Amino acid sequence: MHALCRCLAAATAATMNNQEKSFEKFLLLWTGELVSAIGSGLTSFGLSVYVFAQTGKASAVALVTLLAFMPSLLLSAPAGVLADRFDRRLMMVLGDSPSAVGVAFILICMLCGEVRLWQICVGVAISSVFSSLLEPAYKATVTDLLSEGQYTKASGLVQAAGSARYLISPVIAGFLLAVSDIKLLLLIDICTFLTTVISTLVVRSGLASRKNEQAKSLIREFKEGWDAVKEKRGVLVLVITASAITFFLGFIQTLSTPMILAFSDSSALGTAVAISASGMLAASVIIGVIQIKSGYVKMLSASLFCSGIFMVAFGLRESIVLICVSGFLFFSMLPFANTSLDFLVRTNIENDLQGRAWGIIGVISQLGYVAAYALSGVLADYVFTPLLLDGGALAGSMGKIFGTGSGRGTGFLIFIAGLLLCVTSVILYNVKSVRKLENRDGTASIAG
């Protein structure tokens, strides 16, 4: 009996040691992604300010955002298939390194003279094409490295790294733009790709490569990923609902820059973005420290409802203080929603299908962003802004609430999107198939 206990203790200790080493590898990988996120944030912030300063149009900012996003989205499903067929760490390297080419193209155009809008669009599209290889491979690698008990902690850290582009990057970009110009931001972004590649290669060297059947066609593996998503009705409903959610979130993401720049400057914009994003960082740290074990559906619905309320406040007035406070609270809700979605989906899909499934999930859930990027700028510039200009059709009614001016149409759009997000969260909570993804005690069921 004592010998058996010693064996069990030794096995437990070995398992815990392996889990600690795996988490250390994850932290190394995460550090590389953190540096890359900061660099990407510099470029994103700089280009938004630059394009709006050159054109004065929210639709131009939205166009650049759309072209930076859509290629990556459309290619994410086949990239997910490739993440299951080939070495996931190698896929991350191949996705991260060439994406610097697009940023370098924009930088070269600027060095040759004043860059045009179409050149910026080409550059961000090139970068987006290669970046599509990264996300499914990264998400699947997290599953490879970590145990189920470490998922929520890892999710919090991943979101913290993602928030760096909104928290750290705007502060750095605002300072650098005051002493230099956007070309320096692009150069720094290009250099950050090297850190990501090195950390990924180090993790890859200590991890066994995945061996998968090469005989399967991409179409068949794509179908397998789709079957994994639709196998449980709750997962499919959750993913489709996520598309509606991203549609509403896309409005605040696209229109916040034109709305703030309409009555303030890039320095105030950087401050507002940084303070707002600190809410995401604070919440991500909390999630990374504590271990959430139950109530994922409730947490998802409640966090989305609160996000909608804070979006309403964000668009209400031309007040930096109100924007910073509501933005902080809005961003603080997103990690809880993302963690809930991530856990409910991840624990209901088999590991061998994760890459394929995440690729398809990325396409479906983020179609809302595409629609928002395509519509928000056009609606703001040509419909809502004229309505709330001095003398506009709504200046005497809604103008008394929102105020009038060139940025009030964008604020009104964000307000409406927030209300619709609140309604969506209530509907989602009452969908039985989604609630069945958790057991009666509130813990998520395990696929397989």
C-alpha positions in Angstrom: 0.0 0.0 0.0 2.8 2.4 0.9 4.6 1.5 -2.3 1.5 2.2 -4.3 1.0 5.6 -2.5 4.6 6.5 -3.3 4.1 5.6 -7.0 1.0 7.7 -7.1 2.7 10.6 -5.5 5.7 10.4 -7.8 3.3 10.2 -10.8 1.4 13.3 -9.6 4.6 15.2 -9.0 5.9 14.3 -12.5 2.6 15.4 -14.0 2.7 18.7 -12.1 6.3 19.3 -13.2 5.4 18.6 -16.9 2.5 21.1 -16.6 4.8 23.7 -15.1 7.3 23.3 -18.0 4.5 23.5 -20.5 3.3 26.7 -19.0 6.8 28.1 -19.1 6.9 27.4 -22.8 3.5 29.0 -23.2 4.8 32.1 -21.4 7.8 32.3 -23.7 5.4 32.1 -26.7 3.1 34.6 -25.1 6.0 37.1 -24.6 6.8 37.0 -28.3 3.1 37.7 -29.1 3.1 40.5 -26.6 6.0 42.3 -28.3 4.4 41.7 -31.7 1.0 43.1 -30.5 2.7 46.3 -29.3 4.4 46.7 -32.7 1.2 46.1 -34.6 -0.6 48.5 -32.3 1.9 51.3 -33.2 1.2 50.8 -36.9 -2.6 50.6 -36.4 -2.8 53.7 -34.3 -0.4 55.7 -36.5 -2.2 54.7 -39.8 -5.6 55.6 -38.3 -4.5 59.1 -37.3 -2.6 59.6 -40.6 -5.5 58.5 -42.8 -8.1 60.6 -41.0 -5.7 63.6 -41.0 -5.2 63.3 -44.8 -8.9 62.6 -45.7 -11.1 63.8 -42.9 -13.4 60.8 -43.6 -14.5 58.0 -41.2 -15.1 55.9 -44.3 -11.4 56.1 -45.3 -10.4 54.9 -41.8 -13.0 52.1 -42.1 -11.7 51.1 -45.5 -8.2 50.6 -44.3 -9.5 48.7 -41.3 -11.6 46.5 -43.5 -8.7 45.7 -45.9 -6.4 45.0 -42.9 -8.9 42.5 -41.5 -10.8 40.8 -44.4 -8.0 38.9 -46.1 -7.0 37.4 -42.7 -10.6 36.4 -42.0 -11.2 34.8 -45.4 -8.0 32.8 -45.2 -8.4 31.8 -41.6 -10.4 28.6 -42.3 -7.9 27.1 -44.7 -5.2 28.3 -42.4 -6.9 26.3 -39.6 -6.8 23.2 -41.7 -3.1 23.7 -42.3 -2.6 24.2 -38.6 -3.9 20.6 -38.1 -1.9 19.2 -41.0 1.5 20.7 -40.3 3.7 21.9 -37.5 1.7 24.6 -35.7 4.8 26.5 -34.5 6.3 26.5 -37.9 3.0 27.8 -39.3 3.2 30.7 -36.7 6.7 31.6 -38.0 5.6 31.5 -41.6 2.6 33.7 -40.8 4.4 36.3 -38.6 7.6 36.9 -40.6 6.3 37.7 -44.1 3.5 39.9 -42.7 6.3 42.5 -42.1 6.5 42.8 -45.9 3.2 44.7 -46.0 4.4 47.2 -43.4 7.7 47.6 -45.2 5.8 48.4 -48.4 4.0 51.3 -46.8 7.2 52.5 -45.2 9.0 52.4 -48.6 6.2 54.3 -50.2 6.4 57.0 -47.5 10.1 57.3 -47.9 9.6 57.9 -51.7 7.1 60.7 -51.1 3.6 61.2 -49.8 1.9 57.9 -49.6 -1.6 57.5 -51.2 -4.6 55.8 -49.7 -4.5 52.9 -52.1 -0.9 52.1 -51.2 -1.7 52.0 -47.6 -4.6 49.6 -48.4 -2.3 47.3 -50.4 0.2 47.2 -47.6 -2.2 46.4 -44.8 -3.9 43.7 -47.1 -0.5 42.0 -47.8 0.2 42.0 -44.0 -3.2 40.6 -43.3 -2.8 37.7 -45.9 0.2 36.3 -44.1 -1.1 37.0 -40.6 -4.0 34.6 -41.4 -1.6 31.7 -40.8 -0.9 32.8 -37.3 -4.2 32.9 -35.3 -5.5 29.3 -35.7 -2.0 27.9 -35.2 -1.5 30.0 -32.1 -4.9 29.0 -30.5 -4.3 25.3 -31.3 -0.8 25.5 -29.9 -2.2 26.8 -26.6 -4.3 23.6 -26.4 -1.2 21.5 -27.2 0.9 23.0 -24.5 -1.6 23.4 -21.6 -3.9 21.2 -19.5 -7.6 22.0 -19.3 -7.2 23.6 -15.9 -4.8 26.1 -17.3 -7.0 27.2 -20.2 -8.7 30.1 -18.4 -5.5 31.5 -16.9 -3.9 31.3 -20.4 -6.9 33.0 -21.9 -6.5 35.9 -19.5 -2.9 36.3 -20.4 -3.5 36.0 -24.1 -6.1 38.8 -23.8 -3.7 40.9 -21.8 -1.2 40.6 -24.6 -3.9 41.6 -27.1 -4.8 44.6 -25.0 -1.2 45.8 -25.2 -1.9 47.2 -28.7 -4.6 49.4 -27.2 -3.0 50.2 -23.8 0.8 50.4 -24.4 1.0 51.2 -28.1 -1.1 54.4 -28.1 1.0 55.9 -25.3 4.2 55.1 -27.1 2.8 56.1 -30.5 1.5 59.5 -29.1 5.0 60.3 -27.7 6.8 59.2 -30.9 4.5 61.1 -33.2 5.2 64.2 -31.1 9.0 64.0 -31.7 9.0 62.1 -35.1 6.4 60.8 -37.6 4.6 57.6 -38.6 7.7 56.2 -40.4 9.4 55.6 -37.1 6.3 53.6 -35.9 6.4 51.4 -39.0 10.1 50.7 -38.6 9.7 49.7 -34.9 6.8 47.4 -35.9 9.0 45.7 -38.5 11.7 45.0 -35.9 9.2 43.4 -33.4 8.5 40.6 -35.8 12.0 39.2 -35.1 11.2 38.7 -31.4 8.1 36.7 -32.2 9.9 34.5 -34.6 12.7 33.7 -32.1 10.3 32.8 -29.2 8.3 30.6 -31.5 11.3 28.7 -32.8 12.6 28.2 -29.2 9.2 26.7 -28.2 9.1 24.6 -31.3 12.6 23.1 -30.6 11.4 21.7 -27.4 8.1 20.3 -28.6 7.4 17.3 -30.7 6.0 18.0 -34.1 2.5 16.8 -34.8 2.1 14.1 -37.3 -1.1 14.0 -39.2 -2.4 12.1 -42.2 -1.3 13.9 -45.3 -3.6 11.9 -47.5 -6.6 13.8 -46.6 -7.6 16.6 -48.9 -8.0 20.2 -47.6 -11.7 20.1 -48.5 -12.2 17.0 -46.4 -10.4 18.5 -43.4 -12.4 21.7 -43.8 -15.5 19.6 -43.7 -14.3 17.8 -40.6 -13.8 21.2 -38.9 -17.3 22.3 -39.9 -18.7 19.0 -38.6 -16.9 19.6 -35.3 -18.5 23.0 -35.0 -22.0 22.0 -35.8 -21.9 18.7 -33.9 -23.3 20.4 -30.8 -26.1 22.8 -31.6 -25.1 25.1 -28.7 -21.6 25.6 -30.1 -23.0 26.5 -33.6 -25.6 28.9 -32.1 -22.8 30.5 -29.9 -20.6 31.0 -33.0 -23.4 32.5 -35.1 -24.4 34.8 -32.3 -20.8 35.9 -31.9 -21.0 37.2 -35.5 -23.9 39.5 -34.4 -21.8 40.6 -31.4 -18.8 41.4 -33.5 -21.0 43.5 -35.8 -21.9 45.8 -32.9 -18.4 45.9 -31.5 -17.1 46.8 -35.0 -18.9 50.1 -34.8 -17.1 51.4 -31.7 -13.8 49.9 -33.0 -14.0 51.8 -36.3 -15.8 55.0 -35.3 -14.1 55.9 -32.0 -11.1 57.4 -33.7 -13.1 59.7 -36.1 -15.4 60.6 -33.2 -12.6 61.7 -30.9 -10.5 63.4 -33.6 -13.6 65.4 -34.6 -13.4 67.5 -31.4 -9.9 66.8 -30.1 -6.3 65.8 -31.3 -4.2 62.7 -31.6 -2.7 63.2 -28.1 -6.1 63.1 -26.5 -7.0 60.1 -28.7 -3.9 58.2 -27.5 -4.8 58.9 -23.9 -8.4 57.9 -24.3 -7.5 54.7 -26.1 -4.8 53.8 -23.4 -7.1 54.5 -20.5 -10.0 52.6 -22.1 -7.8 49.6 -22.9 -6.4 49.5 -19.3 -9.9 48.1 -18.4 -9.1 45.1 -20.6 -5.7 44.7 -19.0 -7.1 44.9 -15.5 -9.8 42.3 -16.2 -7.4 40.0 -18.0 -5.0 40.1 -15.1 -7.9 39.2 -12.8 -8.8 36.3 -15.0 -5.2 35.2 -15.2 -4.8 35.1 -11.4 -8.1 33.5 -10.4 -9.5 30.3 -11.8 -13.1 30.6 -13.0 -14.8 27.2 -12.7 -18.5 27.7 -13.4 -21.2 30.0 -14.7 -19.7 30.7 -18.1 -23.0 31.3 -19.9 -24.2 33.7 -17.2 -20.8 35.5 -17.3 -21.0 35.8 -21.1 -24.5 37.3 -21.1 -23.9 39.6 -18.2 -20.6 40.9 -19.6 -22.1 41.5 -23.1 -25.1 43.4 -21.6 -22.7 45.6 -19.6 -20.6 46.2 -22.6 -23.7 47.5 -24.5 -24.5 49.9 -21.7 -21.0 51.3 -21.7 -21.1 51.7 -25.5 -24.2 53.8 -25.1 -22.4 56.1 -22.7 -19.3 56.1 -24.9 -21.2 57.7 -27.8 -23.4 60.0 -25.7 -21.3 63.2 -25.4 -18.1 64.9 -26.7 -16.4 64.5 -23.3 -13.0 63.0 -22.9 -13.7 62.2 -19.3 -17.0 60.3 -20.1 -15.3 58.6 -23.1 -12.4 57.4 -20.9 -14.6 56.2 -18.0 -17.1 54.4 -20.3 -14.3 53.1 -22.5 -12.5 51.6 -19.5 -15.6 49.9 -18.3 -16.4 48.7 -21.8 -13.0 47.1 -22.3 -13.1 45.6 -18.8 -16.1 43.5 -19.8 -14.6 42.0 -23.0 -12.1 39.6 -21.3 -14.9 38.0 -19.4 -17.0 37.5 -22.5 -14.0 36.2 -24.5 -12.9 33.8 -21.8 -16.5 32.4 -21.6 -16.8 32.0 -25.3 -13.3 30.5 -25.5 -13.9 27.9 -22.7 -17.4 26.9 -23.9 -16.1 26.3 -27.4 -12.7 24.8 -26.6 -14.0 22.2 -24.1 -16.7 21.0 -26.5 -14.5 20.3 -29.5 -11.9 17.5 -29.7 -8.3 18.6 -29.6 -7.3 16.9 -33.0 -9.9 19.1 -34.7 -9.1 22.4 -32.9 -7.1 24.0 -35.7 -9.7 23.3 -38.3 -12.5 24.3 -35.9 -11.0 27.5 -34.8 -10.3 28.5 -38.4 -14.0 28.1 -39.3 -15.1 29.7 -36.0 -13.0 32.7 -36.8 -14.7 33.1 -40.2 -18.2 32.8 -39.0 -17.9 34.8 -35.7 -16.0 37.7 -37.3 -18.2 38.2 -40.3 -19.8 40.8 -38.2 -16.6 42.8 -38.2 -16.5 42.8 -42.0 -20.1 44.1 -42.2 -19.4 46.7 -39.6 -16.2 47.9 -41.2 -18.0 48.1 -44.6 -21.0 50.0 -43.3 -20.0 52.1 -40.3 -17.9 54.6 -42.1 -20.3 55.1 -45.0 -23.3 55.4 -42.6 -21.3 57.9 -40.4 -20.1 60.1 -43.3 -23.2 60.1 -45.5 -26.2 59.4 -43.3 -25.8 60.1 -39.6 -23.3 63.0 -39.6 -25.4 65.2 -41.9 -28.4 64.5 -39.7 -26.6 65.9 -36.6 -24.8 68.8 -38.1 -26.1 72.3 -37.2 -29.3 72.6 -39.2 -29.5 68.8 -39.8 -32.8 66.9 -39.8 -32.2 65.6 -36.2 -30.4 68.6 -34.8 -33.5 69.9 -33.1 -34.5 66.5 -31.6 -31.7 64.0 -31.1 -29.2 66.9 -31.2 -30.4 68.1 -27.8 -29.2 64.7 -26.4 -26.1 64.0 -28.4 -25.1 67.5 -29.4 -24.4 68.7 -33.0 -21.2 68.7 -35.0 -19.1 66.6 -37.3 -18.5 63.8 -34.8 -22.0 63.5 -33.4 -23.3 61.1 -36.1 -20.5 58.6 -35.2 -21.5 58.9 -31.6 -25.1 58.3 -32.4 -24.2 55.1 -34.3 -22.1 53.8 -31.4 -25.1 54.5 -29.1 -27.5 52.5 -31.3 -25.0 49.6 -31.6 -24.7 49.5 -27.8 -28.5 49.2 -27.4 -28.6 46.3 -29.9 -25.8 44.5 -28.1 -27.8 44.7 -24.8 -30.7 43.1 -26.6 -28.5 40.4 -28.1 -27.1 39.4 -24.7 -30.6 38.9 -23.3 -31.6 36.7 -26.2 -28.4 34.7 -25.9 -28.9 33.9 -22.2 -32.3 32.4 -23.0 -31.1 30.0 -25.7 -31.3 26.5 -24.2 -28.8 24.8 -26.5 -26.1 27.3 -25.4 -26.9 26.7 -21.7 -26.6 23.0 -22.2 -22.9 23.4 -23.0 -22.6 23.4 -19.2 -23.5 20.7 -16.8 -26.1 21.2 -14.1 -23.4 22.2 -11.6 -22.2 24.9 -14.0 -19.0 23.3 -15.3 -18.5 22.9 -19.0 -18.8 19.5 -20.5 -15.7 17.9 -22.0 -15.7 16.9 -25.7 -14.8 13.3 -26.5 
